[in-house]
Amino acid sequence: MTAMTVLPDRLTALSVADLAALPTTQLAEIVRNLDDLLTWHRQQRAKVDAALDQSYAERIQKVRADAGKDFGTVHIDDGAVRVTVDVPKRVSWDQTKLAAIAQRIAATGDKVEDFIDVDYAVSESRFNNWPPALREQFASARTVKPGKPTFRLTTISED
């Protein structure tokens, strides 16, 4: 069985154990093909989304204006097709300004945590560059968990 016969038509029929039993060169080709498919898919999806935006932007903008909605889900009907468009709200906060507000809240005697979610973090590179005595002070507050492994397969001749 070659990678080309495995991907894409037979890939879904293979179990994880079946895939694990394949020769690494075949797995490498499958991974390469899947990466190519993902890239192609993202490009095609972006093109179709741009076409949908071009086709429906004015009508969607009017529906949003009529509903008084800048964000969220709206629907329009186009013949037998209902077009649903969701624009999520992405909020970001200016950290410097929030820090100043937090200082003002604390200065009045109120608890900052009643108004602002406080999340302390230390960059790993900064932590690793600290002197041992400083690292020891922070060590009990630090938890290290493994992330999801990623694999990259290349044939030796590609390196």
DSSP file (Angstrom, degrees, kcal/mol; ACC not computed):
  #  RESIDUE AA STRUCTURE BP1 BP2  ACC     N-H-->O    O-->H-N    N-H-->O    O-->H-N    TCO  KAPPA ALPHA  PHI   PSI    X-CA   Y-CA   Z-CA
    1    1 A M              0   0    0      0, 0.0     2,-0.2     0, 0.0    25,-0.0   0.000 360.0 360.0 360.0 124.3    0.0    0.0    0.0
    2    2 A T    >>  -     0   0    0      1,-0.1     4,-1.4     5,-0.0     3,-0.6  -0.562 360.0-111.1 -94.9 163.3    1.5    3.3   -1.0
    3    3 A A  H 3> S+     0   0    0      1,-0.2     4,-2.7     2,-0.2    -1,-0.1   0.855 117.4  59.3 -60.7 -34.5    0.9    6.7    0.6
    4    4 A M  H 34 S+     0   0    0      1,-0.2     5,-0.3     2,-0.2    -1,-0.2   0.847 107.0  45.8 -66.7 -31.5   -1.0    7.8   -2.4
    5    5 A T  H <4 S+     0   0    0     -3,-0.6     5,-0.5     1,-0.2    -1,-0.2   0.754 114.2  50.1 -80.1 -22.0   -3.5    5.0   -2.1
    6    6 A V  H  X>S+     0   0    0     -4,-1.4     5,-1.4     1,-0.2     4,-0.5   0.866  96.7  92.5 -78.4 -37.4   -3.8    5.7    1.6
    7    7 A L  T  <5S-     0   0    0     -4,-2.7    -1,-0.2     3,-0.2     2,-0.1  -0.912 101.1 -19.6-113.5 130.9   -4.4    9.4    1.2
    8    8 A P  T  >5S+     0   0    0      0, 0.0     4,-0.7     0, 0.0     3,-0.3  -0.979 132.6  45.9 -97.6 -12.8   -7.1   10.6    1.0
    9    9 A D  T  45S+     0   0    0     -5,-0.3    -2,-0.2     1,-0.2    -3,-0.1   0.818 124.7  27.0 -67.0 -33.0   -9.5    7.8    0.1
   10   10 A R  T >X5S+     0   0    0     -4,-0.5     3,-0.8    -5,-0.5     4,-0.8   0.532  96.7  89.1-106.1  -6.3   -8.4    5.1    2.5
   11   11 A L  G >4<S+     0   0    0     -5,-1.4     3,-1.2    -3,-0.3    -2,-0.1   0.898  85.3  54.7 -58.9 -42.3   -7.0    7.2    5.3
   12   12 A T  G 3< S+     0   0    0     -4,-0.7    -1,-0.3     1,-0.3    -2,-0.1   0.773 104.3  55.8 -64.8 -24.9  -10.3    7.4    7.1
   13   13 A A  G <4 S+     0   0    0     -3,-0.8     2,-0.3    -7,-0.2    -1,-0.3   0.659  90.5  91.6 -81.3 -15.3  -10.6    3.6    7.1
   14   14 A L  S << S-     0   0    0     -3,-1.2     2,-0.1    -4,-0.8    -8,-0.0  -0.610  70.1-139.0 -84.0 137.9   -7.3    3.2    8.8
   15   15 A S     >  -     0   0    0     -2,-0.3     4,-2.4     1,-0.1     5,-0.2  -0.346  30.5-102.7 -81.7 171.7   -7.1    3.0   12.6
   16   16 A V  H  > S+     0   0    0      1,-0.2     4,-2.7     2,-0.2     5,-0.2   0.905 126.1  52.1 -60.6 -40.7   -4.4    4.7   14.7
   17   17 A A  H  > S+     0   0    0      2,-0.2     4,-1.5     1,-0.2    -1,-0.2   0.899 107.8  51.4 -63.4 -40.4   -2.8    1.2   15.1
   18   18 A D  H  4 S+     0   0    0      1,-0.2     4,-0.5     2,-0.2     3,-0.2   0.926 112.3  46.3 -60.9 -44.7   -2.9    0.7   11.3
   19   19 A L  H >< S+     0   0    0     -4,-2.4     3,-1.3     1,-0.2    -2,-0.2   0.909 109.5  53.9 -64.8 -41.7   -1.2    4.1   10.7
   20   20 A A  H 3< S+     0   0    0     -4,-2.7    -1,-0.2     1,-0.3    -2,-0.2   0.794 105.0  56.0 -63.9 -27.0    1.4    3.4   13.4
   21   21 A A  T 3< S+     0   0    0     -4,-1.5    -1,-0.3    -3,-0.2    -2,-0.2   0.583  85.9 103.1 -82.4 -10.0    2.3    0.2   11.7
   22   22 A L  S <  S-     0   0    0     -3,-1.3     5,-0.0    -4,-0.5    -3,-0.0  -0.349  86.9 -93.5 -70.0 153.2    3.1    1.9    8.4
   23   23 A P    >>  -     0   0    0      0, 0.0     4,-2.2     0, 0.0     3,-0.6  -0.369  35.0-117.7 -62.3 147.0    6.7    2.5    7.4
   24   24 A T  H 3> S+     0   0    0      1,-0.3     4,-2.8     2,-0.2     5,-0.2   0.821 113.9  58.4 -61.3 -31.4    8.0    5.9    8.4
   25   25 A T  H 3> S+     0   0    0      2,-0.2     4,-1.9     1,-0.2    -1,-0.3   0.896 108.2  46.8 -64.2 -37.0    8.6    6.9    4.8
   26   26 A Q  H <> S+     0   0    0     -3,-0.6     4,-2.2     2,-0.2    -2,-0.2   0.903 112.0  49.7 -70.8 -40.7    4.9    6.3    4.1
   27   27 A L  H  X S+     0   0    0     -4,-2.2     4,-2.8     2,-0.2     5,-0.2   0.906 108.8  53.7 -61.8 -40.9    3.9    8.2    7.2
   28   28 A A  H  X S+     0   0    0     -4,-2.8     4,-2.4     1,-0.2    -1,-0.2   0.910 109.5  47.5 -60.8 -42.0    6.1   11.1    6.2
   29   29 A E  H  X S+     0   0    0     -4,-1.9     4,-2.6     2,-0.2    -1,-0.2   0.891 111.4  50.8 -67.0 -38.7    4.4   11.2    2.8
   30   30 A I  H  X S+     0   0    0     -4,-2.2     4,-2.8     2,-0.2    -2,-0.2   0.935 111.2  48.0 -62.6 -46.5    1.0   11.1    4.4
   31   31 A V  H  X S+     0   0    0     -4,-2.8     4,-2.7     2,-0.2    -2,-0.2   0.921 112.2  49.4 -61.3 -44.1    1.9   14.0    6.7
   32   32 A R  H  X S+     0   0    0     -4,-2.4     4,-2.3    -5,-0.2    -1,-0.2   0.918 112.3  48.2 -60.5 -44.1    3.3   16.0    3.8
   33   33 A N  H  X S+     0   0    0     -4,-2.6     4,-2.4     2,-0.2    -2,-0.2   0.902 111.7  49.5 -64.6 -40.9    0.1   15.3    1.8
   34   34 A L  H  X S+     0   0    0     -4,-2.8     4,-2.6     2,-0.2    -2,-0.2   0.911 110.0  50.8 -65.0 -41.6   -2.1   16.3    4.8
   35   35 A D  H  X S+     0   0    0     -4,-2.7     4,-2.3     2,-0.2    -2,-0.2   0.913 110.8  49.3 -60.4 -42.3   -0.1   19.5    5.3
   36   36 A D  H  X S+     0   0    0     -4,-2.3     4,-2.6     1,-0.2    -2,-0.2   0.902 111.0  50.0 -62.8 -40.9   -0.6   20.3    1.6
   37   37 A L  H  X S+     0   0    0     -4,-2.4     4,-3.0     2,-0.2    -2,-0.2   0.902 109.8  50.6 -64.9 -40.7   -4.3   19.6    1.9
   38   38 A L  H  X S+     0   0    0     -4,-2.6     4,-2.6     2,-0.2    -2,-0.2   0.925 111.6  47.4 -62.5 -44.5   -4.6   21.9    4.9
   39   39 A T  H  X S+     0   0    0     -4,-2.3     4,-2.2     2,-0.2    -2,-0.2   0.934 114.1  47.0 -61.6 -46.4   -2.8   24.7    3.1
   40   40 A W  H  X S+     0   0    0     -4,-2.6     4,-2.7     1,-0.2     5,-0.2   0.921 112.0  51.2 -60.7 -45.0   -5.0   24.3    0.1
   41   41 A H  H  X S+     0   0    0     -4,-3.0     4,-2.9     1,-0.2     5,-0.2   0.921 109.8  48.7 -60.4 -46.5   -8.1   24.2    2.2
   42   42 A R  H  X S+     0   0    0     -4,-2.6     4,-2.3     1,-0.2    -1,-0.2   0.914 113.3  47.9 -61.0 -42.7   -7.2   27.4    4.1
   43   43 A Q  H  X S+     0   0    0     -4,-2.2     4,-1.9    -5,-0.2    -2,-0.2   0.926 114.7  44.5 -65.0 -44.7   -6.5   29.2    0.8
   44   44 A Q  H  X S+     0   0    0     -4,-2.7     4,-2.6     2,-0.2     5,-0.2   0.892 112.8  51.5 -68.4 -39.1   -9.7   28.0   -0.8
   45   45 A R  H  X S+     0   0    0     -4,-2.9     4,-2.9    -5,-0.2     5,-0.2   0.912 109.4  50.5 -63.6 -41.6  -11.8   28.8    2.3
   46   46 A A  H  X S+     0   0    0     -4,-2.3     4,-2.1    -5,-0.2    -1,-0.2   0.895 111.2  48.9 -62.2 -40.0  -10.3   32.3    2.4
   47   47 A K  H  X S+     0   0    0     -4,-1.9     4,-1.9     2,-0.2    -2,-0.2   0.920 113.6  45.3 -66.4 -43.9  -11.2   32.8   -1.3
   48   48 A V  H  X S+     0   0    0     -4,-2.6     4,-2.6     2,-0.2    -2,-0.2   0.909 112.5  51.3 -66.9 -41.7  -14.8   31.5   -0.8
   49   49 A D  H  X S+     0   0    0     -4,-2.9     4,-2.5     1,-0.2    -1,-0.2   0.896 109.5  50.6 -61.8 -39.5  -15.2   33.7    2.3
   50   50 A A  H  X S+     0   0    0     -4,-2.1     4,-2.4     2,-0.2    -1,-0.2   0.887 110.4  49.7 -64.5 -38.8  -14.0   36.7    0.4
   51   51 A A  H  X S+     0   0    0     -4,-1.9     4,-2.3     2,-0.2    -2,-0.2   0.901 111.0  49.1 -66.2 -40.9  -16.5   35.9   -2.4
   52   52 A L  H  X S+     0   0    0     -4,-2.6     4,-2.6     2,-0.2     5,-0.2   0.910 111.6  49.4 -64.2 -41.7  -19.3   35.6    0.2
   53   53 A D  H  X S+     0   0    0     -4,-2.5     4,-2.1     1,-0.2    -2,-0.2   0.919 111.7  48.7 -62.6 -43.2  -18.3   38.9    1.8
   54   54 A Q  H  < S+     0   0    0     -4,-2.4     4,-0.3     1,-0.2    -2,-0.2   0.894 115.6  44.8 -63.1 -39.4  -18.3   40.5   -1.7
   55   55 A S  H  < S+     0   0    0     -4,-2.3    -2,-0.2     1,-0.2     4,-0.2   0.866 128.8  21.7 -72.6 -37.4  -21.7   39.1   -2.5
   56   56 A Y  H  X S+     0   0    0     -4,-2.6     4,-2.9    -5,-0.2     5,-0.3   0.445  87.7 103.0-116.1  -1.0  -23.5   39.8    0.8
   57   57 A A  H  X S+     0   0    0     -4,-2.1     4,-2.7    -5,-0.2     5,-0.2   0.893  86.2  45.9 -55.2 -47.1  -21.6   42.6    2.6
   58   58 A E  H  > S+     0   0    0     -4,-0.3     4,-2.0     2,-0.2    -1,-0.2   0.926 116.0  44.9 -64.9 -44.5  -24.1   45.4    1.7
   59   59 A R  H  > S+     0   0    0      2,-0.2     4,-2.3    -4,-0.2    -2,-0.2   0.905 114.9  48.4 -66.7 -40.5  -27.1   43.4    2.6
   60   60 A I  H  X S+     0   0    0     -4,-2.9     4,-2.8     2,-0.2     5,-0.2   0.915 109.5  53.0 -65.2 -42.4  -25.5   42.1    5.9
   61   61 A Q  H  X S+     0   0    0     -4,-2.7     4,-2.5    -5,-0.3    -1,-0.2   0.895 110.3  48.2 -59.8 -40.7  -24.5   45.7    6.8
   62   62 A K  H  X S+     0   0    0     -4,-2.0     4,-2.9     2,-0.2    -1,-0.2   0.921 111.2  49.2 -66.7 -43.9  -28.1   46.8    6.3
   63   63 A V  H  X S+     0   0    0     -4,-2.3     4,-2.0     2,-0.2    -2,-0.2   0.915 112.6  48.5 -62.0 -42.4  -29.5   44.0    8.4
   64   64 A R  H  X>S+     0   0    0     -4,-2.8     5,-2.5     2,-0.2     4,-0.9   0.926 112.6  47.9 -62.3 -45.1  -26.9   44.8   11.2
   65   65 A A  H ><5S+     0   0    0     -4,-2.5     3,-0.6     1,-0.2    -2,-0.2   0.927 111.6  49.7 -62.8 -44.6  -27.8   48.5   11.1
   66   66 A D  H 3<5S+     0   0    0     -4,-2.9    -1,-0.2     1,-0.2    -2,-0.2   0.862 116.2  42.8 -62.0 -35.5  -31.5   47.8   11.2
   67   67 A A  H 3<5S-     0   0    0     -4,-2.0    -1,-0.2    -5,-0.2    -2,-0.2   0.545 108.3-125.2 -87.0  -8.3  -31.0   45.4   14.2
   68   68 A G  T <<5 +     0   0    0     -4,-0.9     2,-0.5    -3,-0.6    -3,-0.2   0.857  64.3 139.0  65.6  34.7  -28.5   47.8   15.9
   69   69 A K      < +     0   0    0     -5,-2.5    -1,-0.2    -6,-0.2    -2,-0.2  -0.952  32.8 171.9-118.5 121.5  -25.9   45.0   16.0
   70   70 A D  S    S+     0   0    0     -2,-0.5     2,-0.3    -3,-0.1    -1,-0.1   0.717  78.4  26.7 -88.8 -26.3  -22.2   45.5   15.3
   71   71 A F  S    S+     0   0    0     -7,-0.1     2,-0.2     2,-0.1    -1,-0.1  -0.795  92.1  47.5-131.2 169.2  -21.4   42.0   16.5
   72   72 A G  E    S-A   87   0A   0     15,-3.1    15,-2.2    -2,-0.3     2,-0.4  -0.517  88.0 -31.3  97.4-164.6  -23.1   38.6   16.8
   73   73 A T  E     +A   86   0A   0     13,-0.2     2,-0.3    -2,-0.2    13,-0.2  -0.771  50.5 172.2-102.9 134.7  -25.2   36.6   14.3
   74   74 A V  E     -A   85   0A   0     11,-2.3    11,-2.8    -2,-0.4     2,-0.4  -0.946  15.1-149.2-133.2 158.6  -27.5   37.9   11.6
   75   75 A H  E     -A   84   0A   0     -2,-0.3     2,-0.3     9,-0.2     9,-0.2  -0.956  12.1-179.3-129.1 144.7  -29.4   36.1    8.9
   76   76 A I  E     -A   83   0A   0      7,-2.3     7,-3.4    -2,-0.4     2,-0.5  -0.984  22.7-132.4-135.4 150.9  -30.5   36.9    5.3
   77   77 A D  E     -A   82   0A   0     -2,-0.3     2,-0.4     5,-0.2     5,-0.2  -0.876  17.9-176.8-103.9 134.9  -32.4   34.8    2.9
   78   78 A D  E >   -A   81   0A   0      3,-3.5     3,-1.7    -2,-0.5     2,-0.3  -0.847  64.2 -62.4-129.5  93.5  -31.2   34.5   -0.7
   79   79 A G  T 3  S-     0   0    0     -2,-0.4    -1,-0.1     1,-0.3     0, 0.0  -0.517 120.2 -12.7  65.2-126.6  -33.6   32.4   -2.6
   80   80 A A  T 3  S+     0   0    0     -2,-0.3     2,-0.5    -3,-0.1    -1,-0.3   0.341 123.7  87.0 -87.6   6.6  -33.7   28.9   -1.0
   81   81 A V  E <   -A   78   0A   0     -3,-1.7    -3,-3.5     2,-0.0     2,-0.6  -0.915  63.3-151.7-115.0 130.8  -30.5   29.6    1.0
   82   82 A R  E     -A   77   0A   0     -2,-0.5     2,-0.6    -5,-0.2    -5,-0.2  -0.889  14.7-153.6 -95.7 123.1  -30.3   31.2    4.4
   83   83 A V  E     -A   76   0A   0     -7,-3.4    -7,-2.3    -2,-0.6     2,-0.5  -0.874   9.6-167.2 -99.5 120.6  -27.0   33.0    4.8
   84   84 A T  E     -A   75   0A   0     -2,-0.6     2,-0.5    -9,-0.2    -9,-0.2  -0.933   3.0-171.6-110.6 128.0  -25.9   33.3    8.5
   85   85 A V  E     -A   74   0A   0    -11,-2.8   -11,-2.3    -2,-0.5     2,-0.5  -0.979   2.5-169.5-124.2 125.0  -23.1   35.6    9.3
   86   86 A D  E     -A   73   0A   0     -2,-0.5   -13,-0.2   -13,-0.2    -2,-0.0  -0.960   4.9-172.8-115.1 126.3  -21.5   35.7   12.8
   87   87 A V  E     -A   72   0A   0    -15,-2.2   -15,-3.1    -2,-0.5     2,-0.0  -0.931  20.0-147.5-115.5 104.7  -19.1   38.5   13.7
   88   88 A P        -     0   0    0      0, 0.0     2,-0.6     0, 0.0    -2,-0.0  -0.357  14.7-118.8 -72.4 153.1  -17.6   37.7   17.1
   89   89 A K        -     0   0    0     -2,-0.0     2,-0.6   -18,-0.0   -18,-0.0  -0.822  26.7-167.6 -91.3 122.4  -16.6   40.4   19.5
   90   90 A R        -     0   0    0     -2,-0.6     2,-0.4     2,-0.0     0, 0.0  -0.943   7.5-168.9-113.8 111.6  -12.9   40.4   20.2
   91   91 A V        -     0   0    0     -2,-0.6     2,-0.3     2,-0.0    -2,-0.0  -0.828   7.4-179.6-104.1 135.8  -12.1   42.6   23.2
   92   92 A S        -     0   0    0     -2,-0.4     2,-0.4     2,-0.0    -2,-0.0  -0.958  14.8-144.1-129.4 153.7   -8.5   43.6   24.2
   93   93 A W        -     0   0    0     -2,-0.3     2,-0.7     4,-0.0     3,-0.1  -0.939  20.7-117.3-121.8 138.3   -7.5   45.8   27.1
   94   94 A D     >  -     0   0    0     -2,-0.4     4,-2.5     1,-0.2     5,-0.2  -0.638  25.7-156.7 -72.2 111.4   -4.6   48.2   27.3
   95   95 A Q  H  > S+     0   0    0     -2,-0.7     4,-2.3     1,-0.2    -1,-0.2   0.848  88.2  52.8 -64.3 -36.8   -2.5   46.7   30.0
   96   96 A T  H  > S+     0   0    0      2,-0.2     4,-1.8     1,-0.2    -1,-0.2   0.923 112.0  45.3 -65.2 -44.4   -0.7   49.9   31.0
   97   97 A K  H  > S+     0   0    0      2,-0.2     4,-2.3     1,-0.2    -2,-0.2   0.898 112.3  51.5 -67.5 -40.2   -4.0   51.8   31.4
   98   98 A L  H  X S+     0   0    0     -4,-2.5     4,-2.9     1,-0.2    -1,-0.2   0.903 107.7  52.9 -62.6 -39.8   -5.5   48.9   33.4
   99   99 A A  H  X S+     0   0    0     -4,-2.3     4,-2.0     2,-0.2    -1,-0.2   0.906 109.5  48.8 -61.7 -41.0   -2.5   48.9   35.7
  100  100 A A  H  X S+     0   0    0     -4,-1.8     4,-1.9     2,-0.2    -1,-0.2   0.903 112.1  48.5 -65.0 -41.2   -3.0   52.6   36.3
  101  101 A I  H  X S+     0   0    0     -4,-2.3     4,-2.5     1,-0.2    -2,-0.2   0.912 109.4  53.1 -64.3 -42.2   -6.7   52.0   37.0
  102  102 A A  H  X S+     0   0    0     -4,-2.9     4,-2.6     1,-0.2    -2,-0.2   0.894 107.5  51.4 -60.4 -40.2   -5.9   49.1   39.4
  103  103 A Q  H  X S+     0   0    0     -4,-2.0     4,-2.1     2,-0.2    -1,-0.2   0.898 110.0  49.2 -63.6 -40.1   -3.5   51.4   41.3
  104  104 A R  H  X S+     0   0    0     -4,-1.9     4,-1.1     2,-0.2    -2,-0.2   0.902 111.2  49.7 -65.8 -40.6   -6.3   54.0   41.7
  105  105 A I  H ><>S+     0   0    0     -4,-2.5     5,-1.5     1,-0.2     3,-0.6   0.936 112.3  47.2 -62.5 -46.2   -8.7   51.4   42.9
  106  106 A A  H ><5S+     0   0    0     -4,-2.6     3,-1.4     1,-0.2    -1,-0.2   0.867 106.4  58.7 -63.1 -36.7   -6.2   50.1   45.4
  107  107 A A  H 3<5S+     0   0    0     -4,-2.1    -1,-0.2     1,-0.3    -2,-0.2   0.779 102.0  54.3 -65.8 -25.9   -5.4   53.7   46.6
  108  108 A T  T <<5S-     0   0    0     -4,-1.1    -1,-0.3    -3,-0.6    -2,-0.2   0.536 120.8-109.3 -83.8  -5.7   -9.1   54.1   47.5
  109  109 A G  T < 5S+     0   0    0     -3,-1.4    -3,-0.2    -4,-0.4    -2,-0.1   0.405  76.3 130.6  94.0  -2.1   -8.9   51.0   49.7
  110  110 A D      < -     0   0    0     -5,-1.5     2,-0.6     1,-0.1    -1,-0.3  -0.428  66.6-102.4 -80.7 160.2  -11.1   48.8   47.4
  111  111 A K    >   -     0   0    0      1,-0.2     3,-1.6    -2,-0.1     4,-0.4  -0.735  20.9-149.7 -84.2 122.6  -10.1   45.4   46.3
  112  112 A V  G >> S+     0   0    0     -2,-0.6     4,-2.7     1,-0.3     3,-2.1   0.872  95.2  64.6 -57.6 -38.8   -8.8   45.4   42.8
  113  113 A E  G 34 S+     0   0    0      1,-0.3    -1,-0.3     2,-0.2     5,-0.1   0.675  90.2  66.6 -63.4 -17.3  -10.0   41.8   42.3
  114  114 A D  G <4 S+     0   0    0     -3,-1.6    -1,-0.3     1,-0.1    -2,-0.2   0.698 118.4  21.9 -73.3 -17.5  -13.6   43.1   42.7
  115  115 A F  T <4 S+     0   0    0     -3,-2.1     2,-0.4    -4,-0.4    -2,-0.2   0.686 125.1  39.5-118.3 -31.7  -13.3   45.0   39.5
  116  116 A I  S  < S-     0   0    0     -4,-2.7     2,-0.5   -14,-0.0    -1,-0.3  -0.973  72.3-124.4-131.3 135.8  -10.5   43.5   37.4
  117  117 A D        -     0   0    0     -2,-0.4     2,-0.5    -3,-0.1    -4,-0.1  -0.692  31.5-155.6 -74.7 123.6   -9.4   39.9   36.8
  118  118 A V        +     0   0    0     -2,-0.5     2,-0.5    -5,-0.1    -5,-0.0  -0.908  16.0 178.1-107.9 125.9   -5.8   39.7   37.8
  119  119 A D        -     0   0    0     -2,-0.5     2,-0.3     2,-0.0    -2,-0.0  -0.950  12.9-156.9-129.6 109.7   -3.6   37.0   36.2
  120  120 A Y        +     0   0    0     -2,-0.5     2,-0.3     2,-0.0    -2,-0.0  -0.661  19.2 169.2 -87.9 141.6    0.0   36.9   37.2
  121  121 A A        -     0   0    0     -2,-0.3     2,-0.4     2,-0.0    -2,-0.0  -0.990  23.4-154.1-148.6 153.3    2.5   35.3   34.8
  122  122 A V        -     0   0    0     -2,-0.3     2,-0.1     4,-0.0    -2,-0.0  -0.999  29.1-118.9-128.6 128.0    6.2   35.0   34.4
  123  123 A S     >  -     0   0    0     -2,-0.4     4,-2.6     1,-0.1     5,-0.2  -0.403  19.7-130.3 -65.5 143.0    7.8   34.4   31.0
  124  124 A E  H  > S+     0   0    0      1,-0.2     4,-2.5     2,-0.2     5,-0.2   0.865 106.9  52.8 -64.5 -36.7    9.7   31.1   31.0
  125  125 A S  H  > S+     0   0    0      2,-0.2     4,-1.2     1,-0.2    -1,-0.2   0.905 110.6  47.7 -66.9 -39.0   12.8   32.7   29.4
  126  126 A R  H >> S+     0   0    0      2,-0.2     4,-0.6     1,-0.2     3,-0.6   0.948 112.4  49.5 -64.0 -47.8   12.8   35.4   32.1
  127  127 A F  H >< S+     0   0    0     -4,-2.6     3,-1.1     1,-0.2    -2,-0.2   0.914 109.8  51.3 -56.3 -45.9   12.4   32.7   34.9
  128  128 A N  H 3< S+     0   0    0     -4,-2.5    -1,-0.2     1,-0.2    -2,-0.2   0.749 108.6  52.0 -66.7 -23.7   15.2   30.6   33.4
  129  129 A N  H << S+     0   0    0     -4,-1.2    -1,-0.2    -3,-0.6    -2,-0.2   0.502  87.7 103.5 -91.7  -4.9   17.6   33.6   33.4
  130  130 A W  S << S-     0   0    0     -3,-1.1    -3,-0.0    -4,-0.6    -4,-0.0  -0.369  84.5 -96.4 -71.9 155.9   17.0   34.6   37.0
  131  131 A P    >>  -     0   0    0      0, 0.0     4,-2.2     0, 0.0     3,-0.7  -0.402  40.2-107.2 -65.4 152.1   19.7   33.7   39.6
  132  132 A P  H 3> S+     0   0    0      0, 0.0     4,-2.4     0, 0.0     5,-0.2   0.844 117.5  57.5 -52.6 -39.2   18.9   30.5   41.5
  133  133 A A  H 3> S+     0   0    0      1,-0.2     4,-1.0     2,-0.2    -3,-0.0   0.893 110.1  43.9 -62.3 -39.2   17.9   32.3   44.7
  134  134 A L  H <> S+     0   0    0     -3,-0.7     4,-1.1     2,-0.2     3,-0.4   0.909 111.4  53.5 -71.4 -41.8   15.2   34.2   42.9
  135  135 A R  H >X S+     0   0    0     -4,-2.2     4,-1.6     1,-0.2     3,-0.6   0.894 104.1  57.4 -57.8 -40.4   14.0   31.2   41.0
  136  136 A E  H 3X S+     0   0    0     -4,-2.4     4,-0.6     1,-0.2    -1,-0.2   0.857 101.1  56.3 -60.9 -35.4   13.6   29.3   44.3
  137  137 A Q  H 3< S+     0   0    0     -4,-1.0    -1,-0.2    -3,-0.4    -2,-0.2   0.837 116.3  35.7 -65.0 -32.0   11.2   32.0   45.6
  138  138 A F  H X< S+     0   0    0     -4,-1.1     3,-1.7    -3,-0.6     4,-0.4   0.617  92.8  91.2 -95.3 -15.1    8.9   31.5   42.6
  139  139 A A  H >< S+     0   0    0     -4,-1.6     3,-1.4     1,-0.3    -1,-0.1   0.831  82.0  55.3 -55.9 -39.7    9.3   27.7   42.1
  140  140 A S  T 3< S+     0   0    0     -4,-0.6    -1,-0.3     1,-0.3    -2,-0.1   0.716 107.5  51.2 -69.9 -18.0    6.4   26.7   44.4
  141  141 A A  T <  S+     0   0    0     -3,-1.7     2,-0.5    -4,-0.1    -1,-0.3   0.454  95.7  90.4 -92.6  -2.0    4.1   28.9   42.3
  142  142 A R    <   -     0   0    0     -3,-1.4     2,-0.4    -4,-0.4    -4,-0.0  -0.826  51.2-176.5-104.1 129.9    5.2   27.3   39.0
  143  143 A T        -     0   0    0     -2,-0.5     2,-0.5     2,-0.0    -3,-0.0  -0.992   9.0-159.1-123.0 131.5    3.6   24.3   37.5
  144  144 A V        +     0   0    0     -2,-0.4    -2,-0.0     2,-0.0     0, 0.0  -0.951  14.0 175.7-114.1 123.6    4.9   22.7   34.3
  145  145 A K        -     0   0    0     -2,-0.5     2,-0.2     0, 0.0    -2,-0.0  -0.943  33.8-107.2-123.4 146.3    2.6   20.5   32.2
  146  146 A P        -     0   0    0      0, 0.0     2,-0.1     0, 0.0    -2,-0.0  -0.474  31.6-141.3 -72.3 142.8    3.4   18.9   28.8
  147  147 A G        -     0   0    0     -2,-0.2     0, 0.0     1,-0.1     0, 0.0  -0.293  40.6 -68.5 -87.9-178.6    1.8   20.4   25.8
  148  148 A K        -     0   0    0     -2,-0.1    -1,-0.1     1,-0.1     2,-0.0  -0.587  57.9-119.2 -73.2 127.7    0.4   18.5   22.8
  149  149 A P        -     0   0    0      0, 0.0     2,-0.4     0, 0.0    -1,-0.1  -0.364  24.4-156.3 -67.9 146.9    3.3   16.9   20.9
  150  150 A T        -     0   0    0     -2,-0.0     2,-0.4     2,-0.0     0, 0.0  -0.953   5.6-152.7-120.5 146.4    3.8   17.9   17.3
  151  151 A F        -     0   0    0     -2,-0.4     2,-0.4     2,-0.0     0, 0.0  -0.922  10.4-171.1-121.8 143.2    5.6   15.7   14.8
  152  152 A R        -     0   0    0     -2,-0.4     2,-0.5     2,-0.1  -124,-0.1  -0.985   9.1-166.0-132.6 122.1    7.6   16.6   11.7
  153  153 A L        +     0   0    0     -2,-0.4     2,-0.4  -125,-0.2  -121,-0.1  -0.933  14.0 165.0-113.2 126.2    8.7   13.9    9.4
  154  154 A T        -     0   0    0     -2,-0.5     2,-0.2  -122,-0.0  -126,-0.1  -0.987  37.4-115.4-134.2 147.4   11.3   14.4    6.7
  155  155 A T    >>  -     0   0    0     -2,-0.4     3,-2.2     1,-0.1     4,-0.6  -0.559  33.3-113.9 -78.1 151.3   13.2   12.0    4.6
  156  156 A I  G >4 S+     0   0    0      1,-0.3     3,-1.0    -2,-0.2    -1,-0.1   0.823 114.8  60.0 -56.6 -35.7   16.9   12.1    5.3
  157  157 A S  G 34 S+     0   0    0      1,-0.2    -1,-0.3     2,-0.1    -2,-0.0   0.702  97.6  61.6 -68.9 -17.3   17.7   13.4    1.8
  158  158 A E  G <4        0   0    0     -3,-2.2    -1,-0.2     1,-0.2    -2,-0.2   0.723 360.0 360.0 -79.7 -21.5   15.5   16.5    2.4
  159  159 A D    <<        0   0    0     -3,-1.0    -1,-0.2    -4,-0.6    -2,-0.1   0.476 360.0 360.0 -71.7 360.0   17.6   17.8    5.3
